[in-house]
Structures are given as C-alpha cells and as structure tokens.
Amino acid sequence: MPYESLPEGFPCDDGDESTVDDECNAEGFCEGVIPCLETCDDPPPCHSGPGQCISSSYGNSCWYPPMLNGSICDNGVQCMYAECISGACVSRVNIWSGAPCDDGNACTTEDQCDGEGSCVGDLNPPCRISVPPWQHLPAG
C-alpha cells in the first residue's frame, strides 16, 4: 500500500538541526527554514531601513522598503543630481555650471561642474607629476 503525503503545512521534522518551523511542502517533502540572523541595518541606495529579515529554505535575505520615486539619492557621480526611480538611484539632472567638484587630477585647480555633467579644472602649468626613478630610462 503506497504512502499518502501529509497535507501542505503539516508540522514535521526535516532532520536538519539548523532549521526551524519544519512543515510539509506542496511536493510532499518536509522542509524547514533557516532562522533569520541578519541584522538588516544597512539599506542599499533608494531603500530605507531598518529592513526585514526574510528566512527561506534557501537562506536569509533582507528586504528594505523602496524610497518614493523622486527622492534624492547619491550614486557617486559628481555634477549630477540623482533620484530614486523604482528602487534604483538614477542620474537625472546636471548640476549647474560652476558648482565646486573634484576632477581627481592633482594638476588642475578651481575644479567645477561644467553644466553638462562633467567636472573640469584649470590646468596648473607648474604642476609636475613625480615619476618613480625606475621609470627614467636612458634614451637610445
């Protein structure tokens, strides 16, 4: 006589001590979830926290509610405003021309946004970039 599966949600023991809330699944197997040990304190851009830890048989993950569309965010791009769109931080608008920034070039001064999304500076003619001695090769 074949065995009948217990109904879905029926308590059982999957034999794995690291899982909790073991119950029968729709396929007739006993399955538990890994207890949630995540702290969920550090939301990604365009999400707010603290988050909620979600346990499943595949492991733990954090869920954070998305911020409202149009919320200002920082995507690390200088000279551009960014806003949240469906949970993603998207560059949308160039910052006005003349806003201070850093173009990352030690040989420029007075770096500022150009109004088109780029940071540019004035070349400082006396600037010399030091070259390590092993890169000074004799000619010929």
C-alpha positions as CSV (number, residue, x, y, z in Angstrom):
1,M,0.0,0.0,0.0
2,P,1.5,3.3,-1.0
3,Y,2.0,6.1,1.5
4,E,-0.1,9.2,1.3
5,S,1.5,12.6,1.6
6,L,0.6,14.7,4.6
7,P,-1.1,18.0,3.8
8,E,0.9,21.1,3.0
9,G,1.7,23.0,6.2
10,F,1.6,19.9,8.4
11,P,4.3,20.0,11.1
12,C,7.2,17.6,10.6
13,D,10.9,17.2,11.2
14,D,13.3,17.6,8.3
15,G,16.2,16.2,10.3
16,D,18.3,19.3,10.0
17,E,19.0,20.9,13.4
18,S,19.8,24.3,11.8
19,T,16.3,24.8,10.5
20,V,13.1,25.8,12.3
21,D,9.4,25.8,11.6
22,D,9.6,22.5,9.6
23,E,6.5,21.6,7.7
24,C,5.3,19.6,4.7
25,N,5.6,21.5,1.4
26,A,3.3,21.2,-1.7
27,E,5.6,18.5,-3.2
28,G,5.2,16.2,-0.1
29,F,8.6,16.9,1.4
30,C,9.4,18.1,4.9
31,E,11.2,21.4,4.7
32,G,12.4,23.9,7.4
33,V,13.6,27.5,7.2
34,I,17.0,28.8,8.3
35,P,16.5,31.1,11.3
36,C,17.0,34.8,10.4
37,L,20.3,36.0,11.8
38,E,20.7,39.1,9.5
39,T,20.6,42.5,11.2
40,C,19.3,44.3,8.1
41,D,20.6,47.7,9.3
42,D,22.3,49.0,6.1
43,P,19.8,49.5,3.3
44,P,21.1,49.9,-0.3
45,P,20.6,53.2,-2.1
46,C,16.9,54.2,-2.7
47,H,15.7,51.9,0.1
48,S,15.0,52.8,3.7
49,G,15.8,50.8,6.8
50,P,15.9,49.0,9.0
51,G,14.9,46.2,6.8
52,Q,13.1,43.0,7.5
53,C,15.0,39.7,7.5
54,I,13.3,37.0,5.4
55,S,14.0,33.4,6.0
56,S,13.5,30.6,3.5
57,S,14.9,27.2,2.8
58,Y,17.4,28.8,0.5
59,G,18.9,31.1,3.3
60,N,18.3,34.5,4.7
61,S,17.9,37.9,2.9
62,C,17.0,41.4,3.9
63,W,14.1,43.2,2.4
64,Y,14.0,47.0,2.6
65,P,11.1,49.2,1.6
66,P,11.9,51.3,-1.5
67,M,12.0,55.1,-1.1
68,L,9.5,57.1,-3.0
69,N,10.1,57.9,-6.7
70,G,11.8,61.3,-6.9
71,S,13.7,61.0,-3.6
72,I,17.2,62.4,-3.9
73,C,20.0,59.9,-3.7
74,D,23.8,59.7,-4.1
75,N,25.0,57.5,-6.9
76,G,28.6,58.7,-6.6
77,V,28.5,60.7,-9.9
78,Q,29.8,64.2,-9.4
79,C,28.0,67.1,-11.1
80,M,24.7,65.2,-11.5
81,Y,21.7,65.0,-9.3
82,A,20.3,61.6,-8.9
83,E,16.8,60.4,-7.8
84,C,15.2,57.2,-6.9
85,I,13.2,55.5,-9.6
86,S,11.5,52.2,-8.7
87,G,14.2,51.5,-6.0
88,A,17.2,52.4,-8.2
89,C,19.4,55.5,-8.0
90,V,19.3,57.1,-11.4
91,S,21.3,60.2,-12.7
92,R,18.7,62.6,-13.9
93,V,19.8,66.3,-14.0
94,N,23.1,68.0,-14.5
95,I,24.3,70.3,-11.6
96,W,24.6,73.9,-12.6
97,S,27.8,75.2,-14.2
98,G,30.3,76.5,-11.6
99,A,29.4,74.2,-8.7
100,P,32.6,73.0,-6.9
101,C,33.8,69.4,-7.5
102,D,37.0,67.4,-7.7
103,D,38.1,66.1,-11.1
104,G,40.7,63.8,-9.4
105,N,43.6,65.4,-11.3
106,A,46.3,66.9,-9.0
107,C,47.4,69.2,-11.8
108,T,44.2,71.1,-12.1
109,T,42.8,73.9,-9.9
110,E,39.5,75.5,-9.4
111,D,37.6,72.4,-10.4
112,Q,33.9,73.0,-11.1
113,C,30.9,71.4,-12.8
114,D,30.6,72.3,-16.5
115,G,26.8,72.2,-16.5
116,E,26.8,69.1,-18.7
117,G,27.5,66.5,-16.0
118,S,31.3,66.7,-16.0
119,C,33.8,68.0,-13.5
120,V,36.7,70.0,-15.1
121,G,39.5,72.1,-13.7
122,D,42.1,74.6,-15.0
123,L,45.5,73.1,-15.8
124,N,48.1,74.3,-13.4
125,P,51.2,74.7,-15.6
126,P,53.9,74.4,-12.9
127,C,52.4,71.1,-11.8
128,R,54.8,68.2,-12.2
129,I,53.8,64.6,-11.6
130,S,56.7,62.8,-10.0
131,V,57.8,59.7,-11.8
132,P,59.5,56.9,-9.9
133,P,63.2,56.6,-10.7
134,W,62.9,53.2,-12.3
135,Q,60.7,54.7,-15.0
136,H,63.5,57.1,-16.0
137,L,65.1,55.1,-18.9
138,P,68.1,56.3,-20.8
139,A,67.4,57.3,-24.4
140,G,68.5,55.0,-27.2
